[in-house]
Amino acid sequence: MLAAPWLCRSCAHSLRRSGVFVSLQLRKASTGLPPVLLDRARKLAAEHKQLTKQLESEYEPTAAKRAGEISKVVAALQELDKAKSALDELNGLLESDDAELRQLANDDLDATKKHLETLGLNLSATLTPKHPFADMPCLIELHPGPGGTEGRHFADTLFRMYQKYCENKGYSARVISYQEAEDRTPGLDGEVPISEAILEVTDPGAFAAFRGEAGMHRVQRIPATEKQGRTHTSAVAVWVLPSFPENSTDAENDFNNPESDFYVDPTEVKSEKMRASGAGGQHVNKTESAIRLTHIPTGIQVSMQDSRSQQQNRERAWRLLRSRIASLRREQREAQAKDLRDSVLSQSQMSRGDKIRTYNYQQDRCTDHRSGLDVHNLPNVLQGGEVLDKVINSVQSWLTAMDIRNLIAQEEAQARGAVGGSDKKKKGGK
């Protein structure tokens, strides 16, 4: 049995500070979770039980994939139920006539409540839908914002910061684009003014690791060209987009792998046998050697009649169908990436008011305005060190908190809609 997913202390702290935990407390059930989330978890647990029973008798790839997707929810729910039982037992011991037992129960009560609280947050996190690009490599694009040459200088610093961070964390990264600006005036610490830079992080899951970096990064410092010692404010826009590999791996090409773009569920394909048509000698129209396959969800249809063998035509038709569906899926993902890019552009306009993070040189400080984390040792941040890692982790915690908040709002809206629909039916039946 899988263990419940671990939620770090900083994540739990971020969830509480963001208001999610306060929301949970205001509407908590005996488990500390909103009833809508707990109901969803139990429904998924029931679904997992049914899928497991189904897979015991016959393996089915789609069912196995679904069971794997929700297994973490089941494990987290089981851990939560165990902790709830332990808390109930302690509460029962508090009513005991034995003073020693009451004292022991009282000693364990606070720790058990805190453990239950953490497990509730764990379960909430497992219920949060996974980002569709979470497992993909990513592109980190940097574009200077307001600030003229100073913004172009700082774009170079951020680009080198991400390069060094990838090196320190063991990520594989390569430069896709590095365009120097026409103004070659050097900046602080040998900065080169750039108009654009793109770094590709090729590791699976890189998008999830870096997606919180998207937005406007503001810098406050005295530029190398400043003669009167005045502090200037500039900004750099960072975009984080999914990267689609040009060459697929063997696993991605395996049509038996449900994770592959080439996988097609046979139950979703209509197969028809036909007589071949056209020139072909005595075999034409005499045997049903031609095959037509229709993928019902997409409507993609292929026909094959080149061979006199029905089996060969079937194999070729399936190969062509898989290729077309894989191509369609890739196009759809690229369309999603374009939508994401447009969203980033619209949400991160080239203005200082949209800042997500500030790098203040005079105060040796880096502040993330979403997570609220304020750290010092700016040189370590710009070298991609452990202080930057701390900042990035705080943003990941903030993103988790926002995902859970959105999930709670969505579940409650659906619950209200269901209740409203039920009330209408009752009124209509009277």
N, C-alpha and C positions, 0 to 999 in steps of 0.2 A: 504494500500500500504506500502510495506517495505521501511524503510528509507535507504538512501545510506550508505554503510559501512563506519565506521569512521577510519581515518588514523591518528595515533598519530604524534605529531610534530617531535619526534625523527625519526620515520619511514620516514617522508617526507624529513627530513634533510639527512638521510642516502641515500635516493634515489637520491637526488641532488648531494651529494658528490661522489656517486658511478659513476656518469657520465650518469646515465639513464636520469635525467632531462635535462642535457645539450643536450643529443641526441634528446630529445623531442623538445627542443627549436629550434634546428637546422633544424628540419623537421616539425615544428608544423603547424597544420591547424588552423582555427580560434578558435577552442576549446582548443588548446594547446596540442593535441594528434597527433601522426603520423596517417596519413589517413588510413593505413592498420588496426590499432587497432580500429579506429572509425568505419570503415566499418564492422569489425567483430562484434562490439557491436550492430550495427544496424541490422545486420543479425540475431543475437541472439534475439534481441527484437522482430523482425518479427516472429521468430520461437515461442517465448513465447506467442505472441498474438494468433497464430494459435492453439497452444496447449491449451490455456485457452478456446478458443471457442469450441474446441473438447471436453474438459472436462465438459463444461456446458451441453452438450447433453448426454454424457455417460462417466462414470468414468473408467479410464484405468490406472492401477498401474504404468506401464512403462512411460506413458505420464505424469502422476502426478509427478513421480520422476524427470523426465527431466525438467519439468516446475519449480520445486523447485530448481534444480541445477542452473538454469540460471536466477532466479528471482532477485538475487543480482545485476547482470549485468544490468538488466532492470531498477531497482531502481536507481542505480548509474548513468545510462545514462540519466534518467529523471531529476535528480538533476543537472547534467551537462548542459542539455539543458535549464533548468530554469535559471541557472546562466549566460549562454550565452545570453539568451534573455534580462536579466537584464543589462548585459554589453552593448548590442546593444542599449538599451533604454538610458543608460547614455551617450553613444557616440552621440546619437541623440540630447540629451539635451545640449551637449557642443556647438552645432550649434545654440542654441536658441538665440533670440534677448534679452531675459530677463537675465540681469546680475546675478540676485539672483539665478535663476535656473542653470545657468552655474556654479556658485560657488558651489552650492549644489551637482551638478553632479560631479564636479572635486574633491570634498571632498570624495565622495563615490567610486571614480574610482579605487584607489589603493587597497582598501579593497576588492572590487569586483573581481579585477584581481587576487589577492592572493587566494581568495575563489575559483575562477575558476581553478586556478593552483592545489589546493588541491583536488578538485573534479576530475580533470583529473588523478591525481595519484591514487585516490580511484578507478576510473573506470579501470585503468590499473591493479590494484591489483585484482579486481574481475574477470578479464579476465585470470588471471594466473591459469593454471591447478593445481588442488589440488593434493598433493602428495598421491599416492595410499595407503600408510600406515598411513596417517595423523591422522585418528580417532582411531588408535589402541593403546593398551598399549605398553610398550617398555622394553627392557633389556639394562641396562647400564653395559658394561663390561670394566674392567680396567686391563691392562697388562703392567708391568714395561718395560721400554725401556732401552736405554743406561744409564749407570751411576752406574751399580752394585747395591750394597746394598742401596745406596742413592735413586735410582729409585724405589726400592721395598718399601722403607720407604714412599716416597711421594705418591705412589699408595694408601697406607693406608689413607693418609691425604685426597686425592681426594675422596676416597670412603666415608669417614665420612662426607666430605663436601656435597656430593650429598644426603646422608641420612638426614643431617640436613636441607638442602634446601627443600627436600620433606616434612619434618615435618613442616617447617615454612610456606610452601605454601599450606599445607593441602592435599598433595598427599598421596595416599596409596602405601607404598613401603615395599618390603620384600626381605630378603637376600636369593639368590639362591645358591651362592657359595662364600666361603671365605677361600682361601687356603694360609696358612702361609708358608713362605719360610723356608728352612732348617737353614739358618743363622738367629738366633733369637736375634741378636744384637739390642737393643732398639735405636730408633731414637729420634728426637726432640719431645717434648710434649708427650712422651709415644707412639710414632709411632711403629707399628709392621711391620716388613718386610713381604710383601705378594707377592706371585707369580701370583695370579689371584683373582679377586673378581667380582661378578655379582649381580647387584641390579635390581629387577623387579619393575617397576612402573605400577601398575595395572589399573590406571585410563584411561578411553577412552580419546584419544587425547594426551596421554603422549608422543607418538613418535614425534608428531609435536612440542611439547614443548621442547623436549630434543635433537632433531636430529642435531642441530647446535653444540652440544658438542663433536661430533665425530671428532677425529683427534689426533694429538700429542700435549700434554700439557707439556711445559718445565718449569723447576724450577731452579732458581739460588739462592744459599744460602750456608752458611757454615755448613756442616754436623756436627752432634753430635760427630762423630768419628774423625773429623779434628783437629789435634793438633797445626797446624801452622797458623790457621785463614784464610786459602785460600777458596775462593768461588768456589764451584763446580757446574757444569751444568748437569742436568739429565732430563729424559723425561719419560712420561707415555702415552701409547696408550689407548685412550677411543673409544670404539665401541658402537654405538647406533643402536639397531636392533628392529624390530617389534616383539611383543610377542603374540603368539596365545594361547588363553585360552583353557585349557583342557576341561572344561565344558561350553557349550553354555548356554546363558540365554534363557528365554522363547521367547523373541522377535526374537532372532537369530534362534530359531527352528520353528518359525511360517512360514509355507510355503505360507501364503497369504501376507507376508511382503516382498516387493521387495528388502529390505536391507538384507534379510536372505540368507544364503548359500543354503537353501533348497527351495528357490523360483524358480519355473520354469514357464516361460511364456507359457501358453497352445497353443498359436499360433505357437510356435516353436517345437511342438510335433506332430508327425504323429501317428495316432491311427489306428490299423488294427484289425478286428475281424477274428478269425480262428476257425476251428474245432479242438477240443482237440485230441491229439494223444496218443497212448500207452494204457496200461491196464486201464480199467475203466468201464467195463461192458457195458450195453446197451446204455449209454449216449455218449460213445466215438464215434466221427465222425458223430453224428446225429444232434448236435446243435452247433452253433458257439459261444461257451462259452469262448474260449481262447482269450486272448488279447495280442497284441504286440505293444509296444510303442517305438518310435524312436525319440530321441532328435536330431533334424536336425543340430544345430550348432556344437555339439560335436561328433555326430555319435553314442552316447551311446544307446544301444538297450536292452530292457527287455521284456520277455514273461512270462505270467502267465496263468496256466490252472489247478491249483490245485483244484479249486472249480467248482462245477457244475453251480454256479451262475456267469453269465457274469459280473454283477455289483461288486461282491466280487473280482473277478479276476482283474477288472479294478482298484479298490481301492488299492489292493495289488501291482499291477504293478506300479501305480503312486507313492506309498510309496517307493518302491524299486528304482525307477528312481530318485526320489528326493534325496535319500540317496547317490546314486552313483555320482550324479552331485555335491552334497555338498562335497563329499570326493575328487572329482577331483579338485574343486575350492580350497579346502584347500591345496592340494598337489601343485597346481600352485602357491599359495601364498607363500608356504614354499620354492618353487624353486626360487621365486623372492627374498625372504629373503636371501637365500644362495648366489644369485648373488650379492645382496647388501653387504653381509658380505665379499665376495671375493673382491668386489670393494673397500670396506673400507680397507681391508688388503693390497691391491695393492697400494692404494692411500696414505695410512698412514704407509709407511715403517718405520721400527725402526731406524730412523735417526733424528738427531736434526734439519736438514734442512727443515723438513715438519711441523714445529711447527705451531699451530693455536693460541696458547696463551702462555704467559710467566708470571710466578709468581716470582717476585724478592723480596726476604725477606729483603735485606739490604736497598733497596729503598722504601720498604713498598708500592709496586706498582704491579698492575695486568694490562697487556696489551693484548687486543685481536687484532691479526694481520690481521683479515679480516675486521672487522668493523672499526678498527682504534681507538677504545675507549681505553683511558688510565685512570685508576682510582687508587686512593690510599685507605688506610685503608684495607690492606691485611688481617688482622685478621677477619674482617667482611666478606670478601669474603670466607675465609676458614671455617667460621661458617655458611655458607649458608644464609647470611643475605641479606639486601636490596641492598648492593653494588654488590653482585653476581647477584642478580635479574636484576640490571641495565645492567650488562655485557651481560647476556643471552638475554635480550630484544634487545640490540644493534645488536646481531648476528641475531636475528629473522628479524630485519629490513634489515640487509645486505642480508639475504637469499631472502627476498621479492624483493629487488632490483635486485639480480641476476636472479630471476625467470622472472621478467618483462623484463630485458635485453634480456634474451634468447627467450622470447615470441616475442619481437619486431623483433629480428633477424629471427626467424622462419616465422613470418607472412610476412616479407619483402621478404624472399627467395621464399615463395609460390607465392607472388604477382609477383615477377620477372619471376618465372616459368610460371605463367599464361599468362603474357604479351608475353614471348618468344614463348609459344605455339600458341598464337593468331597470332603473326607475321609470324610464319612458315606456318600456314594455309593460310594466305593472299598471301604469296609468292607462295605457291603451287597452289592457285586458279588462279593465273595470267597466 
